[in-house]
Amino acid sequence: MTYAITQTCCSDATCVAVCPVNCIHPTPEERSFRGTEMLYIDPRACIDCGACADACPVDAIFPADTLTGPRKAYVDINAAYYADTEPAEVTDDSPNFHPWDRPTFERTLPADFRPLRVAVVGTGPAGMYTAEDLLLHTGAEVTLIDRLPVAGGLVRYGVAPDHPATRKVGDTFARLHGHPRVRMLLGLRVGEDVTVEELAAHHDAVVYAVGAADGRRLGVDGEDLAGSLSASTFVAWYNAHPDVAPDAIDLSAERVVVVGNGNVALDVARILVMDPEELAGTDIAGHALRALRGSNVREVVLLGRRGPEDASCTRPELLALTQLPGVDLVVDDHDPRTGAAIDAAGPHDKAALLRDVTRAEVDWSAPPPAGRRIVFRFHSAPVEVLAGDAAGAVRAVRVSGPAGTEDVDIPTGMLLKAIGYRGTPVPGLPFDEAAGTIPHTHGRVTGQPGAYVVGWIKRGPSGGIGANRACAAETVGTLLADAVDGALPTPGGSSRSFRRLVRRRNRDVVDARGLAAIERAELARGRGDRGPRARLATVPELVAASKRRRLLP
């Protein structure tokens, strides 16, 4: 028996580190790791020890012979990755090779500099991998800061509710919240409650892991009409993000158009058309579940500027979509290049997953047919968003047709833009408007000694949860090198004086005990329903829950 990695793989390579026979690839040392969709187990080399499954933070690894239904396909997907390669040998250079020899000890970096106080701004995966590195490899005191009164970032507010295994990586991070060298200051807004300069004055180093929350714009007429939204707004809505009001999404139209075909676009399409009762057992926002139960949406159109061979979603996410129960998939056969690309796809190409999907030229002048369906329309790009009779409301999206043909109007009541994310400026730090990132060198912010970046605000919106582990390792390595070189500024204020400053500016800051109280409150609210928790959706609700500390007997 061998093990296989499945759809929810987060690629953080914890499994690589524990594998005793080097049978999981690509490893972080391999060039292909940076762009991989997931990791793969070589069935010829796997020795069935189960160490990878025990270490996986998102429960993505299973014995191959226990996989059934849609997940059974991952046995072949793992094996196909190694189809034309020889099994990897275990050598001195293998990721987890430990020669049975006399132990040796080398002087480590922490002995080379005084204990550090480091602030990490952002509690998503990038920030938490950074904190983990600092806590494991140094004696640093870490202050975790987030603008929201609850931790989690992308794990809490970016992962679809029907992917609970992916959310489990948050449990790994949560173990750090109570670490004796960690202080949590949640609900603290950098640039409003405290400045970049004040953070720097009280810490040896500050690492900004603030992500990339803004959606990219289309740059076409009408894209600011009511009903034209970033897909990030829709994702935040169904995940109960405090920045998005419960009534922000209108599901009265029968058709929704989503621009893009990446993983976020597929998440949005899936949530819109799947049976709401399948979501009732998740931690989806209560207001979103109620709206989806009363939704009129029966069709979601996914617009792709290029062909199916260039779809930006991952193969696992597309495979899952083709197996969504009760939902028909259609490829709009309006352009001969689409069908040709699908027919020419090799057995392991992404486009091959659409080979058994219905192909038909869709009549967009007709309403959606009975039932629920998702339509892929490739080789199409929005050229204009058209308003209807209601003031400022979307009526249709005009899209480009094949070369030499007229543009086509697709009637819709809502347009969701899933064409990528960009970061926003942090007051007091430099910002690259073109890239939507903070300029840096290996994580060191340009012209700001003691300031560092990690995650999407550092490298742009690329890579999933696991990609942040290597990104954090680089930034922490740069920070420690600066500490050894004596290049870090000496803070003038103490950690105690910083906490006093914070309390003067914001009386509602949430600490680790307050975060634990929020956790208890959400779990308690969920007990009356089928879901694991009922999320609190506003800042006042979260703050109020944080102050309901458990009374001692």
C-alpha positions in Angstrom: 0.0 0.0 0.0 1.2 3.5 -0.8 -0.1 7.0 0.3 -1.4 9.7 -2.0 -1.8 13.4 -1.7 -5.2 14.9 -2.6 -6.9 18.1 -3.5 -6.5 20.0 -0.2 -2.7 20.0 -0.4 -1.3 23.3 0.9 2.3 22.7 -0.4 3.9 23.9 2.8 6.3 20.8 2.5 5.9 19.6 6.1 5.5 16.2 4.7 8.8 16.5 2.7 10.6 17.2 6.0 9.4 14.0 7.6 9.6 11.5 4.7 12.5 9.1 5.4 12.8 7.9 1.8 12.6 11.2 -0.2 9.5 10.1 -2.1 7.6 13.4 -2.0 8.3 16.0 -4.7 8.8 18.7 -5.7 10.8 19.6 -2.6 11.5 23.3 -1.6 15.0 22.8 -3.0 13.7 21.9 -6.5 13.1 24.6 -9.1 9.6 23.4 -9.9 8.5 23.8 -6.2 7.8 27.5 -6.7 5.0 27.0 -9.3 3.6 23.6 -8.3 -0.1 23.1 -7.8 0.4 20.4 -5.2 3.0 17.9 -4.0 3.1 14.2 -5.1 4.0 10.9 -3.5 6.0 8.4 -5.7 4.1 5.1 -5.2 7.2 3.1 -6.2 9.3 4.6 -3.4 6.7 5.0 -0.6 7.3 2.6 2.3 3.9 3.1 3.9 5.2 4.6 7.1 2.5 7.2 7.3 4.8 9.9 8.6 3.6 12.3 5.9 -0.1 11.8 6.8 0.6 12.4 10.5 2.5 15.7 9.7 0.1 17.1 7.1 -1.5 20.2 8.6 -4.6 20.1 6.2 -5.4 16.3 6.2 -4.6 16.0 2.5 -2.7 12.6 2.6 -4.4 9.2 2.8 -3.6 5.5 2.1 -4.3 5.1 -1.6 -6.5 2.1 -1.1 -8.9 4.1 1.2 -9.7 6.7 -1.4 -13.1 6.5 -3.0 -15.3 8.6 -5.2 -13.8 11.7 -6.7 -10.7 11.4 -4.5 -9.7 8.1 -6.0 -8.4 10.0 -9.1 -5.5 11.3 -7.0 -3.9 7.8 -6.9 -3.3 8.2 -10.7 -2.5 11.9 -10.4 0.3 11.2 -7.9 1.6 8.3 -10.0 1.5 10.3 -13.2 3.9 12.9 -11.8 6.6 10.2 -11.8 5.6 8.4 -15.0 8.8 9.3 -16.8 11.3 9.5 -13.9 13.3 7.1 -11.9 12.6 6.8 -8.2 14.6 9.4 -6.2 17.6 8.0 -4.3 18.1 8.7 -0.6 21.4 10.5 -0.4 23.3 12.9 1.9 21.5 15.7 0.1 18.0 14.3 0.6 15.6 16.6 2.5 15.3 14.3 5.6 18.5 12.3 5.4 20.2 11.9 8.7 23.4 9.8 8.6 23.9 7.5 11.5 27.2 9.0 12.6 28.8 10.8 15.5 26.6 13.9 16.2 28.1 17.3 15.5 27.0 20.7 16.8 27.5 24.1 15.2 27.2 27.5 16.7 23.8 28.9 15.9 22.7 32.4 15.1 20.8 33.2 18.4 24.1 33.3 20.3 25.4 36.0 17.9 23.0 38.8 19.0 21.0 40.1 21.9 17.4 38.8 22.4 15.1 40.6 19.9 11.6 42.1 20.1 9.9 41.6 16.8 6.4 42.8 15.8 4.6 40.8 13.1 1.8 42.8 11.5 -0.7 40.3 10.1 -1.9 36.9 11.4 -2.5 35.1 8.2 -0.2 32.3 7.0 2.7 34.5 6.0 2.7 36.2 9.4 2.3 33.0 11.3 5.0 31.1 9.4 7.3 34.1 10.3 6.4 34.0 13.9 6.9 30.2 14.0 10.4 30.6 12.5 11.4 33.2 15.0 10.0 31.3 18.0 11.6 28.0 16.9 15.0 29.3 16.0 15.6 32.3 18.2 14.7 33.6 21.7 12.8 36.5 20.2 9.7 38.0 21.8 7.0 38.3 19.2 4.1 40.7 19.1 1.3 39.6 16.8 -0.7 42.5 15.5 -3.8 42.4 13.3 -6.2 45.2 12.3 -9.2 42.9 12.9 -10.1 41.8 16.5 -9.6 38.1 15.5 -6.6 36.2 14.1 -6.4 34.1 10.9 -6.2 36.4 7.9 -6.5 34.4 4.7 -7.2 31.1 6.5 -10.2 32.5 8.2 -11.5 34.9 5.5 -10.1 33.5 2.2 -10.7 29.8 2.2 -14.1 28.5 0.9 -16.3 27.1 3.7 -16.7 23.8 1.9 -12.9 23.2 2.2 -12.7 22.6 6.0 -9.5 20.5 5.7 -7.7 23.5 4.3 -8.8 25.6 7.2 -7.1 23.1 9.6 -3.7 24.7 9.0 -5.1 27.4 11.3 -5.0 24.9 14.1 -1.3 24.6 13.6 -0.9 28.4 13.8 -3.3 28.7 16.8 -0.8 26.7 18.9 1.5 29.7 18.8 -1.1 32.1 20.2 -0.4 30.9 23.8 3.4 30.7 23.4 5.1 32.3 26.5 7.1 34.7 24.2 4.0 35.8 22.2 1.8 38.8 22.8 -1.3 39.4 20.8 -2.7 42.8 19.9 -5.7 42.2 17.7 -7.9 45.0 16.4 -4.9 47.4 16.3 -4.7 49.4 13.1 -1.2 50.4 12.0 -1.4 53.8 10.4 -4.4 54.8 12.5 -4.0 53.6 16.1 -0.2 53.5 16.0 2.3 54.6 13.3 5.0 52.8 11.6 7.5 55.0 13.5 6.0 54.1 16.8 6.1 50.4 16.0 9.8 50.8 15.1 10.5 52.8 18.3 9.4 49.8 20.5 10.7 46.8 18.5 14.1 45.7 17.1 12.3 44.7 13.9 8.8 44.9 12.4 7.7 42.3 9.8 4.7 43.4 7.7 2.5 40.5 6.5 -0.5 42.5 5.5 -1.4 40.6 2.3 -3.0 41.9 -0.8 -6.7 42.5 -0.2 -7.8 44.7 -3.0 -9.1 43.2 -6.3 -7.6 44.2 -9.6 -9.7 46.4 -11.9 -10.8 45.5 -15.5 -10.3 49.0 -16.8 -13.5 49.0 -18.8 -16.5 51.4 -18.9 -19.2 50.6 -16.4 -17.2 48.4 -14.0 -18.2 50.6 -11.1 -21.9 50.1 -11.5 -24.0 48.6 -8.7 -23.7 44.8 -8.9 -20.2 44.9 -10.4 -17.9 43.7 -7.6 -14.6 42.2 -6.9 -14.8 38.5 -6.2 -12.8 39.2 -3.0 -15.9 41.0 -1.8 -18.1 38.0 -2.4 -15.5 35.7 -0.7 -15.4 38.0 2.3 -19.2 38.1 2.4 -19.7 34.3 2.6 -16.8 34.2 5.2 -18.4 36.8 7.5 -15.6 39.4 7.1 -16.4 42.5 9.1 -15.6 44.8 6.1 -18.5 43.5 4.1 -22.1 44.0 5.2 -24.5 41.1 5.3 -26.7 42.7 2.7 -23.8 43.5 0.3 -24.7 40.7 -2.2 -27.8 40.6 -4.3 -28.7 37.1 -5.6 -32.0 38.0 -7.4 -30.6 37.5 -10.9 -30.7 34.1 -12.6 -27.2 34.5 -14.2 -23.9 35.7 -12.7 -20.9 36.4 -14.8 -17.4 35.8 -13.2 -14.4 37.3 -15.0 -11.5 34.9 -14.6 -11.0 31.2 -14.2 -8.5 30.8 -11.4 -9.2 29.1 -8.1 -11.0 32.1 -6.6 -13.3 32.2 -9.7 -14.0 28.5 -9.3 -14.7 28.9 -5.6 -17.2 31.7 -6.3 -18.9 29.7 -9.0 -19.2 26.6 -6.9 -20.6 28.4 -3.9 -23.2 30.1 -6.1 -24.7 27.0 -7.6 -24.1 24.2 -5.2 -26.9 22.9 -3.0 -27.1 25.3 0.0 -27.8 22.4 2.3 -24.3 21.1 1.5 -23.0 24.3 3.1 -25.2 24.1 6.1 -22.7 21.8 7.9 -19.9 24.3 7.4 -18.9 27.6 9.1 -20.3 29.7 6.2 -21.6 33.1 7.4 -25.2 32.7 8.6 -26.4 35.7 6.4 -24.8 34.1 3.4 -26.4 30.7 3.9 -29.8 32.4 4.3 -29.3 34.4 1.1 -28.1 31.3 -0.9 -31.2 29.3 0.2 -33.3 32.0 -1.3 -31.1 32.7 -4.3 -32.4 32.9 -7.9 -29.0 32.2 -9.4 -29.1 29.1 -11.7 -26.2 29.8 -14.0 -22.6 31.1 -13.5 -20.5 32.1 -16.6 -16.8 31.9 -16.2 -15.0 34.2 -18.7 -11.4 33.4 -19.7 -9.4 35.7 -21.8 -7.3 32.9 -23.2 -8.0 29.2 -24.0 -8.6 26.2 -21.8 -5.0 25.2 -22.0 -4.1 28.4 -20.1 -6.8 28.4 -17.5 -5.3 29.7 -14.3 -7.0 27.4 -11.9 -5.2 24.4 -10.5 -5.9 20.9 -11.8 -7.3 19.6 -8.4 -9.8 22.5 -8.2 -11.0 22.0 -11.8 -11.3 18.3 -11.2 -13.5 18.9 -8.2 -15.7 21.2 -10.1 -16.4 18.6 -12.8 -17.6 16.3 -10.1 -20.0 18.8 -8.4 -23.3 16.9 -7.8 -26.4 18.4 -9.4 -24.6 20.9 -11.5 -24.1 20.7 -15.2 -20.9 22.0 -16.8 -20.9 23.4 -20.3 -18.1 24.7 -22.5 -19.4 27.5 -24.8 -18.2 26.3 -28.2 -18.4 29.7 -29.8 -14.7 29.7 -30.8 -13.1 26.7 -32.7 -9.9 27.2 -30.8 -11.6 26.1 -27.6 -12.6 22.6 -28.8 -9.3 22.1 -30.6 -7.3 22.8 -27.4 -9.4 20.4 -25.4 -9.1 17.6 -28.0 -5.3 18.1 -28.3 -4.7 18.0 -24.5 -2.5 15.2 -23.2 -3.9 12.9 -20.5 -2.3 14.9 -17.7 -3.0 18.4 -19.1 -5.6 20.6 -17.3 -7.7 21.0 -20.4 -8.2 17.2 -20.7 -10.5 17.5 -17.7 -13.0 19.2 -19.9 -13.1 16.5 -22.5 -16.2 14.9 -21.1 -18.0 18.2 -20.5 -20.8 19.2 -22.8 -19.8 21.5 -25.6 -22.5 23.7 -27.2 -22.7 27.2 -28.6 -24.8 29.1 -26.0 -27.6 31.4 -27.1 -27.1 34.3 -24.7 -30.4 35.9 -25.7 -32.3 33.1 -24.0 -32.6 32.8 -20.2 -30.7 30.1 -18.4 -32.3 26.6 -18.8 -33.8 24.7 -15.9 -31.5 23.3 -13.3 -28.1 24.7 -12.3 -25.0 25.0 -14.5 -21.6 26.5 -14.9 -20.6 27.7 -18.4 -16.9 28.1 -19.4 -16.5 30.7 -22.1 -12.9 30.9 -23.2 -11.3 33.5 -25.6 -13.6 36.2 -24.2 -12.8 39.4 -22.3 -15.2 42.1 -21.0 -15.2 45.2 -23.1 -18.0 47.1 -21.3 -20.4 46.7 -18.4 -23.9 47.8 -19.4 -26.5 49.4 -17.0 -30.1 48.5 -16.9 -33.3 50.3 -16.0 -32.6 50.5 -12.3 -30.2 53.4 -11.7 -26.6 52.2 -11.7 -27.4 48.4 -11.9 -25.7 45.9 -14.1 -27.8 44.6 -17.0 -25.3 42.8 -19.1 -21.6 42.3 -19.8 -20.4 43.0 -23.4 -17.6 40.5 -24.2 -15.3 40.2 -27.2 -16.0 37.6 -29.8 -13.6 35.6 -31.9 -11.3 37.6 -34.2 -13.4 39.2 -36.9 -16.7 38.8 -35.2 -19.0 41.2 -33.3 -19.0 41.6 -29.6 -21.6 39.6 -27.6 -23.9 40.9 -24.8 -24.4 38.4 -21.9 -27.4 39.4 -19.8 -26.6 39.3 -16.0 -27.5 41.0 -12.8 -24.1 40.7 -11.2 -20.5 40.8 -12.4 -17.7 39.4 -10.1 -14.1 40.3 -11.1 -11.7 37.4 -10.2 -8.7 38.6 -12.0 -6.2 38.8 -9.2 -5.3 40.9 -6.1 -3.1 43.7 -5.3 -1.7 45.1 -2.1 -2.5 48.5 -0.6 0.0 51.1 0.9 1.0 51.0 4.5 1.3 54.7 5.7 4.9 55.4 6.4 6.4 52.7 4.2 7.4 52.9 0.5 5.0 51.4 -2.1 5.2 50.2 -5.7 2.0 51.3 -7.3 2.6 49.3 -10.5 3.2 46.0 -8.7 1.0 46.6 -5.6 3.8 45.6 -3.3 6.3 47.1 -0.9 9.8 47.4 -2.4 12.3 45.1 -0.7 15.5 43.1 -1.1 15.1 39.6 0.1 12.3 40.8 2.5 14.2 43.9 3.7 12.1 47.0 3.1 13.9 49.5 0.9 15.2 52.5 2.9 13.7 51.4 6.2 16.2 49.7 8.5 14.4 47.2 10.8 11.4 46.9 8.5 10.7 43.7 6.6 7.9 42.2 4.5 6.6 38.7 3.9 3.8 37.1 1.9 1.7 38.7 -0.9 2.7 42.3 0.1 6.3 41.1 -0.6 6.1 39.0 -3.7 2.7 39.8 -5.1 -0.5 37.6 -5.1 1.1 34.3 -6.1 1.3 31.0 -4.4 -1.1 29.4 -1.8 -0.8 28.9 1.9 2.2 26.7 1.8 4.3 29.0 -0.4 4.5 31.4 2.6 6.7 29.0 4.5 9.6 29.5 2.2 8.8 33.2 1.8 8.9 33.6 5.6 12.2 31.6 5.8 13.9 34.0 3.4 12.6 37.1 5.3 13.6 35.7 8.7 17.0 34.8 7.4 17.5 38.4 6.2 16.4 39.7 9.6 18.7 37.5 11.5 21.6 38.3 9.2 21.0 42.0 9.9 20.9 41.2 13.6 24.3 39.5 13.4 25.7 42.4 11.5 24.4 44.9 14.0 22.3 46.6 11.4 19.1 46.6 13.4 18.1 49.9 15.1 18.0 49.9 18.9 14.4 50.5 20.1 14.0 53.3 22.6 10.8 52.1 24.1 10.1 48.9 26.1 7.4 46.2 25.4 5.6 47.4 28.4 5.5 51.0 27.3 4.3 49.9 23.9 1.4 48.0 25.5 0.5 51.1 27.5 0.6 53.2 24.4 -1.7 50.8 22.6 -4.2 50.8 25.5 -4.4 54.6 25.5 -5.1 54.6 21.8 -7.5 51.7 21.6 -9.4 50.3 24.5 -10.9 47.4 22.5 -7.6 45.6 21.6 -8.0 41.9 21.9 -5.3 39.7 23.5 -4.8 35.9 23.5 -7.4 35.4 26.2 -9.9 37.5 24.3 -9.3 35.5 21.2 -10.0 32.3 23.1 -13.2 33.9 24.3 -14.3 34.6 20.7 -13.5 31.0 19.8 -15.7 29.7 22.6 -18.5 32.1 21.7 -18.5 31.1 18.0 -18.5 27.4 18.9 -21.3 27.8 21.4 -23.4 29.7 18.8 -22.9 26.9 16.4 -24.1 24.1 18.7 -27.8 24.8 17.8 -27.2 24.3 14.1 -25.3 21.7 12.1 -22.3 23.8 11.5 -19.1 23.6 13.6 -19.4 27.3 14.6 -21.5 30.3 13.9 -19.2 33.2 13.0 -19.4 36.6 14.5 -19.6 39.0 11.5 -19.0 42.5 12.9 -16.3 44.2 14.9 -18.6 45.1 17.8 -19.8 41.5 18.1 -16.2 40.2 18.1 -15.0 42.7 20.6 -18.0 42.1 22.9 -17.3 38.3 22.8 -13.7 38.9 23.6 -14.6 40.5 26.8 -16.8 37.6 28.0 -13.9 35.9 29.8 -14.6 32.6 31.5 -15.2 33.1 35.2 -13.1 31.0 37.6 -15.1 29.0 40.1 
